[in-house]
């Protein structure tokens, strides 16, 4: 059955969620982004930055795919990761500094582009030969599950979790960039007298870490919602 609430009234019911960002670099990053936003030319707006972040992450995935044949593409991948940080992190800050916010549009576009770009990034890794495809797929699946949990919590609790245990998107980019440099030196690592792909080891750790974060968040938020809406 279609809602009889006028479109204008439904729009007024929307409220922005409280952003929770407590990562290692959050304080420095926030000051840097505000300063960059204050010096961004007027002809550049948040949409331009969102496109920059999206395209850059997709191209980082392409670099991983190409790196299996041309390892030097890993260096170019670091450049695209940096540009992804600039576009993905600065778009919202620019809107807030200029007081040109579009909460519903910004939230939707930012996170649907993140989802598609994550597919390109993990797909590129899977094709690179530096990590087994199953592990790359596992990272993508757990990332998307954690993202879904964050979006559900945003809707039901009014809080948007941007970092977990001091780790956020920026820290992940830094780790990937360091990993790229390590791959140029040696794509394998020796553990317990066995040789493993470096990114296989990192991928398994990432999957386990995100899975634990997901489990903890699900339990905490379920308990919180149960207490807020007890059975009469």
N, C-alpha and C positions, 0 to 999 in steps of 0.2 A: 504494500500500500504506500503511495507517495505521500511525503510529508506535506502538510498544509501550512507549515510555517513559512512566511515570506522569505525570499532569498536574502533581503537586507537584514532581517532579524537573525538568520542563521549565520551570516558573516559577523555580526556583532558578538555572537557567542564565542568566537575564537579568541583565545588568549595565548600569548607566547609562553613557552615553558621556561623554567629556571635552568640556565646552563650550568653544569657542574664540570669545571675544568681544573684539575689539580695535578697535572702532570709535572715532571721534573723541570721542564723549560717553560711552563705556563706563564710565570710572572715576566720573565725576560721577553718571551714571545709576544705577550700582550702589549708591552711598552713599544716593542719594535713595530708591531702592526699598526698601532695608533699613529706613530710617527710617520710611517710609510703612507698611511691613509691621508694624513694632513698634507703631504707633499705630492699626492697623486694628482696629475693634471685633470682639470674639470671635464675634458672630453672623454675620459675613461670612467666607466661606471661599473657597478657590481656585476652586471651581465657579462661584460667583457672579461672580467677576472674569473667568473665561473667557467666560461668557455676555455680560457687559458688553462685553468686547473684540470678540466676534463680532458682536453686534447693532450696535454702534457703527460697525464698518467697513462692514457692510451698509448702514446708514443713510447713511454718507458717500457710498456709491455712489448711493443714492437722491437725495441732494442734488445730485450731479453731473448726474443725469438731469433733475432739475427745473430746474437752473440755466440750461438753454438757454432757458427761458421766464422764469424769475425769477432773475436773476443774484445776488440777495442770498442765495440758498441756498448760495452758495460760502462765505459767512461761517459759516453753520451747519455746513457740511461741516468746517471747521477745528475746531469744537467736538467733532464726532464723531471726528475724527482724534485729538484729545487724549484723549478717553475711550477710544478704541481702544488708545492707548499705555498708559493706566492699567490697563485690564483685561488686555491681552495680556502686558504686562511684569511686572505685580505678582503674577499668579496663581502662577507658579513660585517667586518670591521668598518669598511668604507661606507656601507649603508648606515651603520650606527653613527659614525662620526659626522656624516652629512645629514643625518636625520631623514633619510630617504628609505626607511625600512618597509618591506612588503613581507610580513611574517609568514603567511600561508604559501605564497609563491616562492619565497626564498627557501623555506624548509623543504618544500616538495622538490623543487628543481635541484637544490644542492645535494639531496640524498639520493635522488634517482640517478643523477649523473655519477655520484660516487659508486653506486651499485654497478652500473654498466662499466665504469672505468676499472673497478676491481676485477671484473670478468676479463678484461683485456690484459691487466697486469698478471693475473694468475695464469691466464691462457698463454701469455708469452713465456712465463717461467716454465710451464709444462712443455713447451716446444723447444726450450733452450738446450736441454740435455744436462743442465746443471742441477736439476732436481727431478725425481721421478714424478710422472704425471699424476699418479695416485695421491701423492703427498700435496702437490699443488692444488688438486681438486679438493682434498681434505681441508686445506687452509681456506679456500674460497667458501666451502659449505659452512664451516664453523664461523667464519667472519660474517656471513650473511645471517646465520642464526643469532649471533650476538647483536647484529644490527637490528634485526626484527625485535628482539627483546628490548633494546633501547627505545625503539619507536613506540612499542606498546606501553612502556613505562612513561614515555613522554605524554601519551594520550591519556592514560589512566591516573597518573600521579602528578603530572605537571612539571616533571623534572627531566632534563635531557642530559644523559651521562656522556660526556665527551672523552673521559679518561677512566682507566681502571688501574688501580694500584700504581699510580704515578706514571702510567704509560698511556700515551695518546697517539693520534695520527703522526704528529711531528717526530716523536721518538721512533716510531716504526720506520719512517722515511730515513732517519739517521742510521738506523741499524741496516736497512737495505743498502744505503750508500756505502757503509763500511763493508758490508758483505760483498758488494761489487768489486771493491778494491782488493779484498781478500781472494776473490775468485781469480783475479788477474795473476796473483802470486801462486796460488795452488787451489784448485777446485775441490780437493779432497782433504779429509782430516782423519787421523788415526786415533781410534778409540778402542781400548781393550784388545790391542793387537789386531784390529780389523780396520780396513780402509772404508770410509764412507764418504759420500758426497757431502761437502760442507753445507749446502743448502738443504739436503735431506735432513741433516741433524737439526739445523735451525728450524726447518719446517715442522718437524715432529715436536720440538719444544714449543713452537708457536701454537700448534694445534692443541697441545695439552694445556698450555696457559690460557688460551681463549675458552677452551671447554670448561676449565675450572671457574673462570670469570663468569661464564654463562650460568653455570650451576649455582654459584653463590648469589648472583643477581636474581635468578628465578626464585630461589628460596626466600631471599630477603623481601622481594617485592610481593610475592604471594602472601607472606605473613603480614606485611604492612597493609595490603588491601583487605585481607581477612579481618584484621583488627578495625579498619575503618568502616567496613560494612559487615558487622556481625549478624548472625542469624537471629531474627526477632524471636 
